[in-house]
Amino acid sequence: MQIGFILFPNVTQLDFTGPLQVLHRMPGATTHILAKSPAPVPSDCGLSLVPTGTFAEAPPLDMIVVPGGFGVVDAIRDAETLDFIRAAGAAATHVTSVCTGAFLLGAAGLLKGKRATTHWAYASLLPLVGATHAPGRWAKDGNTWTGGGVTAGIDFAFAIIADLAGQQVAEGIQLAIEYDPDPPTRSGTPALANDKLVTVMNTRYADPVAAMRAAVTA
């Protein structure tokens, strides 16, 4: 299986590296890290990511994985990036995204009529790209998989492997990477966080959410 990860400036690196670490271990998988140019792509945390190929050099892909991040707003407005996602997604057997990468799929016309998920702060915007919000760490609708915010991309990747390669393979990879999350905090979703924290975080996300709304309705 040829899997293409799509990079763009200001991507959230864990949206990309979490699923990459899991999916590259799937038997028969070959991963491609793709961007407009071979130059390192800056992420949102100071870590630059090096593509293995460009959009122009990409082989036919069986799966595309589109991560999210604050850079999605500019990526939606970048014709070369959006055109590649549209064409590669239309040809792929599996079309996937993590976090706000869902809005790149949506802007490319790949989420129309689909149930999908994304980062909790942006979920109300999914109807703007033709999708219906499906709460959860991941959602599957036909050949389309979407993951929730950031760390949900790891669970999303395990769900994909369990579906495509079987539960035993997924569990073997889980054991190999010792994925046994047990955080000392319990505020990973608005449902678990206290009301004051949710209010603070909603305020913090107000401008990014407004920018995403403007991008997908332009």
Phi, psi and omega in degrees: 000127179267116184246124180251122175264129185261123179250153177204157182301143179067031173288150173280115191298325182288333172303327181268309188286330177299302177298325179300315182299327180275308189291332182290344179271354179293132181305131178084001183275138169237124184258144178233130179255109196243140177211176182297323181224168180283358182292149176305141182256122180289135175264186184275002185230020177090353178268121176271144185246133186259118178294153172264351180191171179254167176304318183294332183266357188296138174284171171302133186251135175277333181217137169247144177234118183248109178283175181245203183130170180297339178290352180300323182302312178289325180295324177300327183272359181263110187299321183295317179294312183293322179296321179294315179299318180298312183289314181293322179292322179295330182268341186282154174281329182231125182244120189222158176210162175233139174057225183284001170302339176304328183284337170289318174300315182296317179295334177275002178081018187260002179243009183297125179076009184261151166273130186211162174232170182196187175302139186305326184291339185251000189301326182293346181272349184304322178300338179293340177248020173087008184254160173250132183291129174244103183300148177137173180288334174205163176219143177236130175221102184065236181267011184251127176241134174230143179250155176287203187287131167047269185295338178299339178299333178289312178298319177304316181294320177295323178296319179297313181296318178300323181287319186270325187242351177107154183299321182296319178296315179300317181292326177296318178293320178301315179294320182299322181263006179050051179273098182217067188299134178211068187293148178282357178242157182226061180223036187283348176223158177303330180293333181263334183283155178285158187300322180297317180295318179299319179297316178299315183290324176298321177295318180296326182271357186302313181291314176300321179294319177297321179294321177294317179302315180297322181293317185277348178253001181293000000 
